[in-house]
Structure formats: C-alpha cells, structure tokens
Amino acid sequence: MRIFRTDVVIDRGKVGKRKKKASKPFREQYGHTPLSAREDIPWNCRRLIIGTGAYGSLPIMDEVAREAAERHVELVLLPTSEAIEKVNEGDAETNAVLHVTC
C-alpha cells in the first residue's frame, strides 16, 4: 500500500503529483485552492473521477465541468475515500484527480 501526502493525478494508470500552481490565483476567491481547467487535467478518458477530500472541501470551478462536457467526459465528484473505491472499480478509460490533504 502506498501513502500519499500530496494531491494525486491518475492518468491511464500512472500516478503522479497534482500540480496546482495554475489554480493558486483562485485560492482567495474560494478559500481553498480549487481545481481549475488551467491545471494539467488528465482528459484522455471517458470518465474523470475527482476526489474532493475527506469532507468534500476541494472546490471545482465551473470551467472544469464545461470542459468535461465539451470533451464528452463523464465527471464524477465524490469524497476521496469513495473516489478511490470508484477508481479501483474503473477501467482503462477512467482517470482521476484526488484531493488527499484534507
């Protein structure tokens, strides 16, 4: 079992650190660094699962939902523990962004 202390991106089975620098300018507006379409979101999938943290505290900007719709990607928003379960059930067409820090 691996333990992560930073937010994680899963792109076609590869796990990496979420690079949220592009979303930092929105932090004050949301009270938390949101997920914005400016980030390197793993769009090469049919379903994108976003783990919103243990208490659902990760804000998702509307532009992310719009881009998902434009790309015909199903967007699934869940608390991170439930999101991990969905990722484990998923297939090669499922990517994820998981907020694990709170």
N, CA, C and O atoms as a GROMACS GRO file, in nm:
protein
  408
    1MET      N    1   0.084  -0.117   0.000
    1MET     CA    2   0.000   0.000   0.000
    1MET      C    3   0.089   0.124   0.000
    1MET      O    4   0.187   0.133   0.075
    2ARG      N    5   0.054   0.221  -0.086
    2ARG     CA    6   0.127   0.347  -0.091
    2ARG      C    7   0.050   0.454  -0.016
    2ARG      O    8  -0.073   0.458  -0.020
    3ILE      N    9   0.122   0.540   0.053
    3ILE     CA   10   0.062   0.651   0.125
    3ILE      C   11   0.103   0.779   0.056
    3ILE      O   12   0.221   0.801   0.029
    4PHE      N   13   0.004   0.866   0.025
    4PHE     CA   14   0.030   0.991  -0.042
    4PHE      C   15   0.002   1.107   0.052
    4PHE      O   16  -0.099   1.107   0.123
    5ARG      N   17   0.091   1.204   0.052
    5ARG     CA   18   0.075   1.322   0.136
    5ARG      C   19   0.048   1.447   0.051
    5ARG      O   20   0.040   1.558   0.104
    6THR      N   21   0.036   1.428  -0.078
    6THR     CA   22   0.003   1.537  -0.169
    6THR      C   23  -0.114   1.492  -0.256
    6THR      O   24  -0.142   1.373  -0.267
    7ASP      N   25  -0.180   1.588  -0.317
    7ASP     CA   26  -0.287   1.554  -0.409
    7ASP      C   27  -0.229   1.475  -0.526
    7ASP      O   28  -0.113   1.492  -0.562
    8VAL      N   29  -0.312   1.388  -0.583
    8VAL     CA   30  -0.265   1.290  -0.680
    8VAL      C   31  -0.347   1.300  -0.809
    8VAL      O   32  -0.466   1.330  -0.808
    9VAL      N   33  -0.278   1.275  -0.921
    9VAL     CA   34  -0.344   1.262  -1.051
    9VAL      C   35  -0.316   1.121  -1.102
    9VAL      O   36  -0.202   1.075  -1.098
   10ILE      N   37  -0.420   1.054  -1.148
   10ILE     CA   38  -0.404   0.922  -1.209
   10ILE      C   39  -0.442   0.936  -1.355
   10ILE      O   40  -0.556   0.967  -1.388
   11ASP      N   41  -0.344   0.913  -1.442
   11ASP     CA   42  -0.363   0.928  -1.585
   11ASP      C   43  -0.325   0.798  -1.654
   11ASP      O   44  -0.208   0.762  -1.664
   12ARG      N   45  -0.427   0.726  -1.702
   12ARG     CA   46  -0.408   0.597  -1.768
   12ARG      C   47  -0.321   0.502  -1.686
   12ARG      O   48  -0.230   0.437  -1.738
   13GLY      N   49  -0.353   0.497  -1.556
   13GLY     CA   50  -0.285   0.403  -1.467
   13GLY      C   51  -0.158   0.455  -1.403
   13GLY      O   52  -0.106   0.392  -1.311
   14LYS      N   53  -0.107   0.568  -1.448
   14LYS     CA   54   0.015   0.625  -1.390
   14LYS      C   55  -0.023   0.727  -1.284
   14LYS      O   56  -0.108   0.813  -1.306
   15VAL      N   57   0.043   0.717  -1.169
   15VAL     CA   58   0.013   0.805  -1.056
   15VAL      C   59   0.121   0.912  -1.047
   15VAL      O   60   0.241   0.884  -1.053
   16GLY      N   61   0.076   1.038  -1.033
   16GLY     CA   62   0.169   1.149  -1.019
   16GLY      C   63   0.112   1.254  -0.926
   16GLY      O   64  -0.003   1.246  -0.883
   17LYS      N   65   0.194   1.351  -0.894
   17LYS     CA   66   0.155   1.460  -0.805
   17LYS      C   67   0.071   1.562  -0.882
   17LYS      O   68   0.103   1.596  -0.995
   18ARG      N   69  -0.035   1.609  -0.819
   18ARG     CA   70  -0.116   1.716  -0.879
   18ARG      C   71  -0.036   1.845  -0.873
   18ARG      O   72   0.013   1.885  -0.768
   19LYS      N   73  -0.024   1.909  -0.987
   19LYS     CA   74   0.047   2.036  -0.996
   19LYS      C   75  -0.059   2.146  -1.001
   19LYS      O   76  -0.117   2.172  -1.106
   20LYS      N   77  -0.083   2.209  -0.886
   20LYS     CA   78  -0.193   2.303  -0.874
   20LYS      C   79  -0.153   2.450  -0.882
   20LYS      O   80  -0.233   2.538  -0.851
   21LYS      N   81  -0.029   2.477  -0.924
   21LYS     CA   82   0.020   2.614  -0.931
   21LYS      C   83  -0.072   2.703  -1.016
   21LYS      O   84  -0.097   2.818  -0.981
   22ALA      N   85  -0.123   2.650  -1.127
   22ALA     CA   86  -0.209   2.728  -1.216
   22ALA      C   87  -0.340   2.768  -1.149
   22ALA      O   88  -0.404   2.864  -1.191
   23SER      N   89  -0.382   2.695  -1.047
   23SER     CA   90  -0.507   2.724  -0.977
   23SER      C   91  -0.488   2.812  -0.854
   23SER      O   92  -0.585   2.861  -0.798
   24LYS      N   93  -0.365   2.832  -0.811
   24LYS     CA   94  -0.336   2.909  -0.689
   24LYS      C   95  -0.394   3.050  -0.692
   24LYS      O   96  -0.438   3.098  -0.587
   25PRO      N   97  -0.397   3.121  -0.807
   25PRO     CA   98  -0.453   3.256  -0.806
   25PRO      C   99  -0.600   3.262  -0.763
   25PRO      O  100  -0.648   3.369  -0.727
   26PHE      N  101  -0.671   3.152  -0.766
   26PHE     CA  102  -0.813   3.147  -0.728
   26PHE      C  103  -0.834   3.111  -0.582
   26PHE      O  104  -0.948   3.107  -0.534
   27ARG      N  105  -0.726   3.086  -0.510
   27ARG     CA  106  -0.736   3.039  -0.372
   27ARG      C  107  -0.814   3.136  -0.283
   27ARG      O  108  -0.901   3.093  -0.207
   28GLU      N  109  -0.784   3.263  -0.292
   28GLU     CA  110  -0.852   3.361  -0.207
   28GLU      C  111  -1.002   3.366  -0.236
   28GLU      O  112  -1.084   3.379  -0.145
   29GLN      N  113  -1.036   3.355  -0.362
   29GLN     CA  114  -1.177   3.359  -0.403
   29GLN      C  115  -1.256   3.241  -0.347
   29GLN      O  116  -1.373   3.255  -0.313
   30TYR      N  117  -1.192   3.125  -0.338
   30TYR     CA  118  -1.260   3.003  -0.295
   30TYR      C  119  -1.230   2.962  -0.151
   30TYR      O  120  -1.297   2.875  -0.096
   31GLY      N  121  -1.130   3.024  -0.089
   31GLY     CA  122  -1.092   2.986   0.047
   31GLY      C  123  -1.010   2.858   0.051
   31GLY      O  124  -0.979   2.806   0.158
   32HIS      N  125  -0.976   2.807  -0.066
   32HIS     CA  126  -0.904   2.681  -0.081
   32HIS      C  127  -0.859   2.679  -0.228
   32HIS      O  128  -0.930   2.732  -0.313
   33THR      N  129  -0.746   2.622  -0.258
   33THR     CA  130  -0.705   2.615  -0.399
   33THR      C  131  -0.801   2.522  -0.473
   33THR      O  132  -0.805   2.403  -0.444
   34PRO      N  133  -0.877   2.576  -0.569
   34PRO     CA  134  -0.975   2.493  -0.640
   34PRO      C  135  -0.908   2.411  -0.751
   34PRO      O  136  -0.790   2.429  -0.782
   35LEU      N  137  -0.986   2.324  -0.810
   35LEU     CA  138  -0.943   2.257  -0.932
   35LEU      C  139  -0.993   2.343  -1.047
   35LEU      O  140  -1.114   2.363  -1.062
   36SER      N  141  -0.902   2.395  -1.127
   36SER     CA  142  -0.939   2.479  -1.241
   36SER      C  143  -0.896   2.411  -1.370
   36SER      O  144  -0.812   2.321  -1.370
   37ALA      N  145  -0.955   2.455  -1.479
   37ALA     CA  146  -0.921   2.400  -1.611
   37ALA      C  147  -0.781   2.441  -1.655
   37ALA      O  148  -0.731   2.391  -1.756
   38ARG      N  149  -0.719   2.532  -1.582
   38ARG     CA  150  -0.582   2.573  -1.614
   38ARG      C  151  -0.480   2.466  -1.576
   38ARG      O  152  -0.366   2.468  -1.624
   39GLU      N  153  -0.520   2.375  -1.490
   39GLU     CA  154  -0.430   2.267  -1.450
   39GLU      C  155  -0.418   2.162  -1.560
   39GLU      O  156  -0.497   2.160  -1.655
   40ASP      N  157  -0.319   2.078  -1.547
   40ASP     CA  158  -0.299   1.968  -1.641
   40ASP      C  159  -0.389   1.852  -1.598
   40ASP      O  160  -0.346   1.758  -1.532
   41ILE      N  161  -0.515   1.862  -1.637
   41ILE     CA  162  -0.615   1.761  -1.601
   41ILE      C  163  -0.605   1.645  -1.699
   41ILE      O  164  -0.593   1.669  -1.819
   42PRO      N  165  -0.609   1.521  -1.653
   42PRO     CA  166  -0.595   1.404  -1.742
   42PRO      C  167  -0.724   1.377  -1.821
   42PRO      O  168  -0.800   1.287  -1.787
   43TRP      N  169  -0.747   1.456  -1.926
   43TRP     CA  170  -0.872   1.448  -2.003
   43TRP      C  171  -0.880   1.329  -2.097
   43TRP      O  172  -0.986   1.302  -2.152
   44ASN      N  173  -0.772   1.257  -2.117
   44ASN     CA  174  -0.772   1.146  -2.213
   44ASN      C  175  -0.840   1.024  -2.150
   44ASN      O  176  -0.776   0.925  -2.116
   45CYS      N  177  -0.973   1.034  -2.136
   45CYS     CA  178  -1.050   0.928  -2.072
   45CYS      C  179  -1.198   0.947  -2.107
   45CYS      O  180  -1.238   1.047  -2.166
   46ARG      N  181  -1.277   0.850  -2.068
   46ARG     CA  182  -1.423   0.863  -2.081
   46ARG      C  183  -1.486   0.910  -1.952
   46ARG      O  184  -1.591   0.974  -1.952
   47ARG      N  185  -1.420   0.878  -1.839
   47ARG     CA  186  -1.472   0.916  -1.708
   47ARG      C  187  -1.357   0.973  -1.626
   47ARG      O  188  -1.249   0.913  -1.618
   48LEU      N  189  -1.380   1.091  -1.566
   48LEU     CA  190  -1.283   1.154  -1.478
   48LEU      C  191  -1.344   1.160  -1.339
   48LEU      O  192  -1.447   1.224  -1.317
   49ILE      N  193  -1.278   1.094  -1.246
   49ILE     CA  194  -1.323   1.092  -1.108
   49ILE      C  195  -1.243   1.197  -1.031
   49ILE      O  196  -1.120   1.199  -1.037
   50ILE      N  197  -1.314   1.283  -0.959
   50ILE     CA  198  -1.247   1.383  -0.878
   50ILE      C  199  -1.280   1.355  -0.732
   50ILE      O  200  -1.396   1.361  -0.691
   51GLY      N  201  -1.176   1.325  -0.655
   51GLY     CA  202  -1.191   1.307  -0.511
   51GLY      C  203  -1.180   1.443  -0.446
   51GLY      O  204  -1.075   1.508  -0.454
   52THR      N  205  -1.285   1.486  -0.381
   52THR     CA  206  -1.294   1.622  -0.328
   52THR      C  207  -1.244   1.636  -0.184
   52THR      O  208  -1.270   1.737  -0.119
   53GLY      N  209  -1.174   1.537  -0.135
   53GLY     CA  210  -1.122   1.541   0.001
   53GLY      C  211  -1.211   1.465   0.096
   53GLY      O  212  -1.321   1.422   0.060
   54ALA      N  213  -1.165   1.447   0.218
   54ALA     CA  214  -1.241   1.371   0.317
   54ALA      C  215  -1.375   1.435   0.346
   54ALA      O  216  -1.473   1.365   0.374
   55TYR      N  217  -1.380   1.567   0.341
   55TYR     CA  218  -1.503   1.639   0.375
   55TYR      C  219  -1.560   1.717   0.256
   55TYR      O  220  -1.643   1.806   0.274
   56GLY      N  221  -1.516   1.683   0.135
   56GLY     CA  222  -1.566   1.750   0.015
   56GLY      C  223  -1.521   1.894   0.003
   56GLY      O  224  -1.593   1.976  -0.054
   57SER      N  225  -1.403   1.926   0.055
   57SER     CA  226  -1.358   2.066   0.061
   57SER      C  227  -1.290   2.117  -0.066
   57SER      O  228  -1.264   2.237  -0.075
   58LEU      N  229  -1.261   2.031  -0.163
   58LEU     CA  230  -1.196   2.078  -0.285
   58LEU      C  231  -1.299   2.143  -0.376
   58LEU      O  232  -1.388   2.075  -0.428
   59PRO      N  233  -1.288   2.275  -0.397
   59PRO     CA  234  -1.381   2.340  -0.490
   59PRO      C  235  -1.346   2.303  -0.634
   59PRO      O  236  -1.229   2.294  -0.670
   60ILE      N  237  -1.448   2.282  -0.714
   60ILE     CA  238  -1.430   2.252  -0.856
   60ILE      C  239  -1.489   2.371  -0.933
   60ILE      O  240  -1.608   2.401  -0.920
   61MET      N  241  -1.407   2.437  -1.011
   61MET     CA  242  -1.455   2.553  -1.086
   61MET      C  243  -1.548   2.509  -1.197
   61MET      O  244  -1.532   2.402  -1.255
   62ASP      N  245  -1.646   2.593  -1.227
   62ASP     CA  246  -1.745   2.562  -1.331
   62ASP      C  247  -1.680   2.531  -1.465
   62ASP      O  248  -1.732   2.451  -1.542
   63GLU      N  249  -1.567   2.594  -1.493
   63GLU     CA  250  -1.499   2.573  -1.620
   63GLU      C  251  -1.454   2.427  -1.637
   63GLU      O  252  -1.443   2.380  -1.750
   64VAL      N  253  -1.430   2.358  -1.528
   64VAL     CA  254  -1.391   2.216  -1.535
   64VAL      C  255  -1.510   2.135  -1.586
   64VAL      O  256  -1.494   2.049  -1.673
   65ALA      N  257  -1.627   2.161  -1.531
   65ALA     CA  258  -1.748   2.090  -1.575
   65ALA      C  259  -1.778   2.121  -1.722
   65ALA      O  260  -1.816   2.032  -1.798
   66ARG      N  261  -1.761   2.247  -1.762
   66ARG     CA  262  -1.786   2.282  -1.903
   66ARG      C  263  -1.690   2.211  -1.997
   66ARG      O  264  -1.730   2.160  -2.101
   67GLU      N  265  -1.562   2.208  -1.958
   67GLU     CA  266  -1.464   2.141  -2.043
   67GLU      C  267  -1.491   1.990  -2.050
   67GLU      O  268  -1.475   1.930  -2.156
   68ALA      N  269  -1.530   1.931  -1.939
   68ALA     CA  270  -1.564   1.788  -1.939
   68ALA      C  271  -1.678   1.762  -2.037
   68ALA      O  272  -1.674   1.667  -2.115
   69ALA      N  273  -1.781   1.847  -2.034
   69ALA     CA  274  -1.895   1.831  -2.125
   69ALA      C  275  -1.852   1.846  -2.270
   69ALA      O  276  -1.894   1.768  -2.356
   70GLU      N  277  -1.768   1.944  -2.297
   70GLU     CA  278  -1.719   1.965  -2.434
   70GLU      C  279  -1.639   1.846  -2.485
   70GLU      O  280  -1.642   1.813  -2.603
   71ARG      N  281  -1.567   1.782  -2.394
   71ARG     CA  282  -1.483   1.667  -2.431
   71ARG      C  283  -1.559   1.535  -2.422
   71ARG      O  284  -1.504   1.429  -2.452
   72HIS      N  285  -1.685   1.541  -2.382
   72HIS     CA  286  -1.768   1.421  -2.364
   72HIS      C  287  -1.708   1.326  -2.262
   72HIS      O  288  -1.706   1.204  -2.280
   73VAL      N  289  -1.659   1.385  -2.153
   73VAL     CA  290  -1.602   1.309  -2.042
   73VAL      C  291  -1.700   1.316  -1.925
   73VAL      O  292  -1.741   1.424  -1.883
   74GLU      N  293  -1.737   1.198  -1.874
   74GLU     CA  294  -1.824   1.193  -1.757
   74GLU      C  295  -1.744   1.239  -1.635
   74GLU      O  296  -1.637   1.186  -1.607
   75LEU      N  297  -1.796   1.337  -1.565
   75LEU     CA  298  -1.730   1.391  -1.447
   75LEU      C  299  -1.799   1.336  -1.323
   75LEU      O  300  -1.920   1.351  -1.307
   76VAL      N  301  -1.721   1.271  -1.236
   76VAL     CA  302  -1.776   1.210  -1.115
   76VAL      C  303  -1.707   1.276  -0.995
   76VAL      O  304  -1.586   1.264  -0.979
   77LEU      N  305  -1.786   1.345  -0.911
   77LEU     CA  306  -1.733   1.414  -0.793
   77LEU      C  307  -1.775   1.337  -0.668
   77LEU      O  308  -1.894   1.317  -0.644
   78LEU      N  309  -1.676   1.296  -0.590
   78LEU     CA  310  -1.703   1.217  -0.469
   78LEU      C  311  -1.602   1.252  -0.361
   78LEU      O  312  -1.491   1.296  -0.393
   79PRO      N  313  -1.637   1.233  -0.233
   79PRO     CA  314  -1.533   1.241  -0.130
   79PRO      C  315  -1.421   1.143  -0.167
   79PRO      O  316  -1.446   1.038  -0.226
   80THR      N  317  -1.300   1.177  -0.132
   80THR     CA  318  -1.184   1.100  -0.180
   80THR      C  319  -1.191   0.951  -0.147
   80THR      O  320  -1.154   0.869  -0.230
   81SER      N  321  -1.237   0.915  -0.030
   81SER     CA  322  -1.242   0.771   0.003
   81SER      C  323  -1.334   0.696  -0.093
   81SER      O  324  -1.301   0.585  -0.136
   82GLU      N  325  -1.448   0.756  -0.127
   82GLU     CA  326  -1.539   0.694  -0.224
   82GLU      C  327  -1.481   0.699  -0.365
   82GLU      O  328  -1.499   0.606  -0.444
   83ALA      N  329  -1.410   0.807  -0.396
   83ALA     CA  330  -1.348   0.820  -0.528
   83ALA      C  331  -1.243   0.711  -0.550
   83ALA      O  332  -1.233   0.655  -0.659
   84ILE      N  333  -1.167   0.679  -0.446
   84ILE     CA  334  -1.066   0.573  -0.456
   84ILE      C  335  -1.133   0.440  -0.485
   84ILE      O  336  -1.084   0.361  -0.566
   85GLU      N  337  -1.245   0.413  -0.419
   85GLU     CA  338  -1.318   0.290  -0.447
   85GLU      C  339  -1.362   0.285  -0.593
   85GLU      O  340  -1.351   0.180  -0.657
   86LYS      N  341  -1.413   0.396  -0.646
   86LYS     CA  342  -1.457   0.401  -0.786
   86LYS      C  343  -1.339   0.382  -0.881
   86LYS      O  344  -1.352   0.314  -0.982
   87VAL      N  345  -1.226   0.442  -0.849
   87VAL     CA  346  -1.106   0.425  -0.932
   87VAL      C  347  -1.068   0.278  -0.936
   87VAL      O  348  -1.033   0.225  -1.041
   88ASN      N  349  -1.074   0.211  -0.822
   88ASN     CA  350  -1.039   0.070  -0.815
   88ASN      C  351  -1.135  -0.018  -0.894
   88ASN      O  352  -1.098  -0.126  -0.940
   89GLU      N  353  -1.260   0.028  -0.910
   89GLU     CA  354  -1.358  -0.045  -0.990
   89GLU      C  355  -1.344  -0.013  -1.138
   89GLU      O  356  -1.392  -0.088  -1.224
   90GLY      N  357  -1.278   0.097  -1.168
   90GLY     CA  358  -1.273   0.151  -1.303
   90GLY      C  359  -1.196   0.066  -1.401
   90GLY      O  360  -1.142  -0.040  -1.370
   91ASP      N  361  -1.192   0.119  -1.520
   91ASP     CA  362  -1.121   0.053  -1.629
   91ASP      C  363  -1.016   0.147  -1.685
   91ASP      O  364  -0.988   0.251  -1.626
   92ALA      N  365  -0.957   0.111  -1.796
   92ALA     CA  366  -0.853   0.191  -1.859
   92ALA      C  367  -0.905   0.326  -1.907
   92ALA      O  368  -0.825   0.415  -1.937
   93GLU      N  369  -1.035   0.342  -1.916
   93GLU     CA  370  -1.095   0.467  -1.963
   93GLU      C  371  -1.128   0.562  -1.848
   93GLU      O  372  -1.200   0.660  -1.868
   94THR      N  373  -1.076   0.534  -1.727
   94THR     CA  374  -1.104   0.616  -1.610
   94THR      C  375  -0.975   0.679  -1.560
   94THR      O  376  -0.876   0.609  -1.537
   95ASN      N  377  -0.976   0.812  -1.544
   95ASN     CA  378  -0.865   0.886  -1.484
   95ASN      C  379  -0.918   0.952  -1.358
   95ASN      O  380  -1.038   0.950  -1.331
   96ALA      N  381  -0.828   1.012  -1.279
   96ALA     CA  382  -0.872   1.072  -1.154
   96ALA      C  383  -0.781   1.186  -1.110
   96ALA      O  384  -0.663   1.192  -1.144
   97VAL      N  385  -0.841   1.276  -1.032
   97VAL     CA  386  -0.770   1.378  -0.956
   97VAL      C  387  -0.819   1.360  -0.813
   97VAL      O  388  -0.939   1.370  -0.786
   98LEU      N  389  -0.726   1.334  -0.721
   98LEU     CA  390  -0.765   1.302  -0.583
   98LEU      C  391  -0.706   1.403  -0.486
   98LEU      O  392  -0.584   1.418  -0.478
   99HIS      N  393  -0.792   1.472  -0.412
   99HIS     CA  394  -0.750   1.567  -0.309
   99HIS      C  395  -0.733   1.487  -0.180
   99HIS      O  396  -0.831   1.438  -0.124
  100VAL      N  397  -0.612   1.475  -0.133
  100VAL     CA  398  -0.586   1.389  -0.018
  100VAL      C  399  -0.536   1.464   0.105
  100VAL      O  400  -0.514   1.404   0.210
  101THR      N  401  -0.518   1.595   0.093
  101THR     CA  402  -0.455   1.667   0.203
  101THR      C  403  -0.552   1.716   0.310
  101THR      O  404  -0.508   1.757   0.417
  102CYS      N  405  -0.684   1.712   0.284
  102CYS     CA  406  -0.781   1.747   0.390
  102CYS      C  407  -0.919   1.696   0.354
  102CYS      O  408  -1.014   1.716   0.430
   0.00000   0.00000   0.00000
